[in-house]
Each structure stands twice: as structure tokens, then as C-alpha cells.
Amino acid sequence: MTKRKDRSTAIRKVKRRVPSGESREYFIRRKKKPSASCALCGSALRGIGTGAKSSRTPNRRYGGNLCHSCGAKVLVEAQRVREKGKSIDDVEIVLRKYVQGMLG
């Protein structure tokens, strides 16, 4: 019988063939899923739960991809481009994809 520490759903059994030719079972601890992070700055996204996808993400533009501060930057840049105060070429390259998405 397996040891008590190995009888958990957090540990999985892996079969490996060793150099001697026989096959052995190893117990490997499963890795935790990474938490959702912002596509631009990499900070952790807040307000994302574990339920269905539609109920997990905030109801705003790029809610599951960008944090609130990066979303605000994109919104400001899109408004500047929309009002012809700035051209799309003057927007930072990392923000350009999201600004173009907001412009339509």
C-alpha cells in the first residue's frame, strides 16, 4: 500500500522507465495553477474567482486581461486618438493593440 503522504489528489502517480530497463512508479506533487495576471504590467488581477468564466471576470473592456490601471491608460490613449489629439502611431507599442480594439 502507498504511504499516507502519497494518498492525496495533490499528488499524482507517474510511471517511468529507469536505466536498468524496469518500470517504476513515482509520486509527483501537482503544481498549483498560476493566478491571472495583467497582460501589460504582470500584476495579479483582482476580482477573478473560480466559477464560470462569465461570472469570474469584471464587466468592463479587457476585464480579464488588463488590471484597472492599465485599462485606464488604454482608455485615455484611445480617447486622445479618437479626438485627433494624438495619432495611433504616437501611442506606445505595447498599448497600441488594445487602443485599436477600443477604436473598433
GICOR-V469077 format. One line per field, one symbol per residue. phi: phi as a letter, one per 30 degrees, with the letter a starting at -180 (. if undefined). A space follows every 50 residues. Layout:
BEGIN
phi->???
END
This chain:
BEGIN
phi->.ddedccbddcccbcbccedjdcbccccddddddddbddccidddciccc ddedcdcddbehdcccddddddeddddddddddidacddddedddedddd dddj
END
